């Protein structure tokens, strides 16, 4: 029975990854068109992708945006998560539920609503509106991951620190935060990957001066299909894979998404 499950999982995995392998594999070829298996071998398309101005600037914008979003969202999640952890009653449950609403609403709806909101108030689209849009998308992932860390804390460590005369601020900074390190790292990595790969929100809230890599790739795909796009896709996929490895090494991918494994 276990062998059949492994075989089924392997078949599903191959079926899901085969298109990705075919696309990414063409990035190492020398043909002017995406082909698999690739003809020849080289890294010319990666160089050409970096030399492409909109891809290069988009990568820098996406990296800075993802880093700022992950840091801001994680700090906010730590503060709000502490409130949820220490407060009894219905209020913290409502707060937690509201913060997770973006996961339930289709991203295209969130992006459209965000665009209409900024336009109705007369705001111009720039890095600030793009950043706030990514905060909305990334917050549910951060609050879930941080809450896992808070729930795993033993109440005894706070009692011991309080008994030894530590103030609430000292307890949080010297005892709680160090114990939360895996969840903090996992939150930042997960939100970084989500923000870096985000397309719908970026597509609606980006401006000509603040075009992330995901939007630049989308625009390039509508104009022409070359291995340059495959090379850029390889880089984006690589960042996501590295992020998932770090996430698995810290708190586990399944636990980060709220899946309980017996």
Order of alpha helices (4+ residues) and beta strands (2+ residues): alpha-alpha-alpha-alpha-alpha-alpha-alpha-alpha-alpha-alpha-alpha-alpha-alpha-alpha
